[in-house]
Amino acid sequence: PCFLLALIWNEGFEAFEILWAFSIYLEAVAILPQLFMLQKTKEGEAFTLLYIFCVGAYRALYIINWVYRYSTENHYWQPLVWTAGVVQTLLYADFFYYYFLALKEGSKFQLPG
């Protein structure tokens, strides 16, 4: 699916641009297997949870960078990157909610269900 999307939506229909778009789309969904396993087991080890949090925070901080660059740079326009980044950050939303809830309560991370 990521490669097909890269063929459809890219910055220019050239091999390099298609591969670059593919890598952006793949990065957006690469955490899904980890999130699916977390959903299946309903809990995770501390280092795994910290890793997921750090990767999600990295992407969320990118959004702040994009807003800053858009407001300060002329001609900064990357809708492909923005869309993939927002999708990736939204994939982490549920995890962030339960991660911060566990931190706030000082309890073990546990997904409902």
C-alpha positions in Angstrom: 0.0 0.0 0.0 2.8 2.5 0.8 4.5 1.9 -2.5 1.2 2.2 -4.4 0.5 5.5 -2.6 4.0 6.7 -3.5 3.3 6.0 -7.2 0.1 8.1 -6.9 1.2 11.0 -4.6 4.8 12.1 -4.9 6.8 15.3 -5.5 7.7 14.4 -9.1 7.3 11.1 -11.0 10.9 10.1 -10.9 12.5 7.1 -9.3 14.2 9.1 -6.5 11.0 11.0 -5.7 8.8 7.9 -5.7 11.3 6.1 -3.3 11.4 9.2 -1.1 7.6 9.3 -0.9 7.6 5.6 -0.2 10.0 6.0 2.7 7.8 8.8 4.2 4.6 6.7 3.9 6.4 3.6 5.3 7.7 5.6 8.3 4.2 6.7 9.1 2.9 3.2 9.5 6.1 1.3 10.6 5.0 1.4 14.3 1.8 -0.4 13.6 3.1 -3.9 14.3 4.4 -2.8 17.7 1.1 -1.1 18.5 -0.9 -4.2 17.4 1.2 -6.4 19.7 0.7 -3.9 22.5 -3.0 -4.0 21.9 -3.0 -7.8 21.9 -1.1 -8.2 25.2 -2.7 -5.1 26.8 0.6 -4.2 28.5 4.3 -3.7 27.7 7.8 -3.7 29.2 9.1 -0.4 30.4 11.8 0.0 27.7 9.3 -0.9 25.0 6.9 1.7 26.2 9.6 4.3 26.5 10.7 3.5 22.9 7.2 3.9 21.6 6.8 7.1 23.5 10.1 8.6 22.2 9.3 7.7 18.6 5.9 9.2 18.9 7.2 12.3 20.6 9.8 12.7 17.9 7.1 12.8 15.3 4.9 15.2 17.4 7.8 17.6 17.7 8.2 17.5 14.0 4.7 19.0 13.7 5.9 22.0 15.8 8.9 22.3 13.5 6.6 22.4 10.4 4.4 25.1 12.0 7.4 27.2 12.8 9.0 26.7 9.3 5.7 27.5 7.6 5.3 30.7 9.5 8.9 31.9 9.1 10.0 30.5 5.6 8.8 31.7 2.3 7.6 28.9 0.0 7.7 26.2 2.6 5.1 23.8 1.3 5.3 20.0 1.9 1.7 18.6 2.1 2.9 15.0 1.5 5.2 15.1 4.5 2.6 16.9 6.6 -0.1 14.4 5.8 2.0 11.4 6.6 3.3 13.0 9.8 -0.1 13.9 11.1 -1.3 10.3 10.3 1.6 8.9 12.2 1.1 11.1 15.2 -2.6 10.2 15.2 -1.7 6.5 15.3 0.1 7.3 18.6 -2.8 9.2 20.2 -4.4 6.3 22.0 -1.0 5.1 23.3 -0.1 8.6 24.5 -3.4 8.8 26.4 -2.9 5.6 28.3 0.8 6.2 28.8 0.3 9.6 30.4 -2.6 8.2 32.5 -0.4 5.4 33.9 2.4 8.0 34.6 -0.1 10.4 36.3 -1.6 7.6 38.5 1.8 6.0 39.1 0.4 2.7 38.0 1.5 0.0 35.6 0.7 0.7 31.9 -2.4 -1.2 31.0 -4.7 -1.0 28.0 -8.4 -1.4 28.6 -10.3 -4.5 27.5 
